[in-house]
Amino acid sequence: MKIKIAVVDDHDLFREGLILVLNQINGFDVIFDSADGKEFIEFLKHKRPDVILMDINMPIIDGVETTTQALKLYPELKIIALTLFSDTLHYSQMINAGAKGFVLKKAKKFELQQAITEVFNGGNYFSQDILKQLAFNSINLTDNLNKLTNREIDVLSLVCNGKTSQEIADKLFISLKTVETHRTNIFSKTNVRNAAELIIWAVKNNYFTIE
């Protein structure tokens, strides 16, 4: 089964080059591309891709608003932001909108493949340079209010490494329900709203090291 991908980016040359690269990767299939967020929203009424690569800065409807509208209609969508370093001010907005990851537009083929595969499998993905910016510059997240237990730290580490709840359950030999309980407790203690913010919090508070 191929991973069905949509690409939304208003720079035609970049978008066309990206599609060419994606279609060269075994198991990937670009089923839609557009320079317009509004057109993408219309497309979703007829077909849903597995993973969407979303530019942040676009005319008519930008990536933040497009992501917000798309996930409001179809919460199961998995969106990765395509970004430049200059998009720093929009990082937190894309996370709040529900993006599952960030990839720099200068990323190499292997990283792009890794990001799409991890997000498709239920994880999150951040380019390392972006993660550094998010953790130390862009987002001011509060430090842990209550100390994490050893088991919660185990779960946190696996979340940061892109593992799904089922993979965490299998790795730690606990039930899926127990994993979800730990995740809920971790979110509460760290005062974050989603896995993306949790990863940033973990970096900032030395629970996860950027390689």
Residue, then its C-alpha position, 0 to 999 in steps of 0.5 A: m500500500k502506497i502512502k497517498i500524499a498531497v502537496v500544498d505550496d504556492h511556489d510552482l518550481f519548488r512544488e514541482g521539484l518536490i513532487l518529482v522527488l516524492n514520486q521517486i520514493n518507493g511507496f509514495d504517491v502524490i495524489f494532489d498538489s496545489a498552490d492554493g489552500k482554498e483549492f485544497i480544502e475543496f479537494l478534501k470533500h472528494k478524497r483524503p490523502d494520508v499525509i499533507l505537506m503544507d507551506i506556511n506562507m501562501p496567498i488567499i489562505d495561508g498554511v495556518e488557516t488551511t491547516t485549522q480549517a482542514l483539521k476542523l473538517y477532518p481531524e484525522l488528517k496528518i499535516i507536516a509544515l514545509t518551512l523556512f527559518s524565516d517562518t519562526l513566528h508561525y511555528s507555534q501557530m502551526i503547532n496549535a493548528g494541529a501540525k504533526g511536524f516540521v520539515l525545512k524546505k532545504a531538507k534532503k530526500f532521506e529526511l523527507q522520507q523519514a518525516i512522512t513515514e513517521v507521521f503516517n505511522g502516528g508519530n511526530y517529526f521535527s527537523q533538528d534545526i527547527l526543534k532547536q529554534l522551537a525549544f530555545n527561541s520561539i515558544n515559551l512553555t512553562d517548566n514542569l509543575n509536578k515531577l514526572t515519575n520514572r514510568e512517565i519519563d519512559v513514556l515521554s522518551l518514546v514519544c519524543n522518539g516518534k513512537t505511537s501509543q501502541e508501539i510504546a505499549d509493546k515496548l514497555f509491556i503495558s496496556l494501550k490504556t495505561v499508555e494513554t493514562h500516562r500521556t494524559n498525566i504527562f500533558s497535565k504536569t507539563n501544561v502542554r496541549n499536544a505531542a508537538e509541544l511536549i517534544i519541545w518541552a522535553v528538549k527545553n527541560n533536558y528530558f530529550t537531547i537533540e542530536 
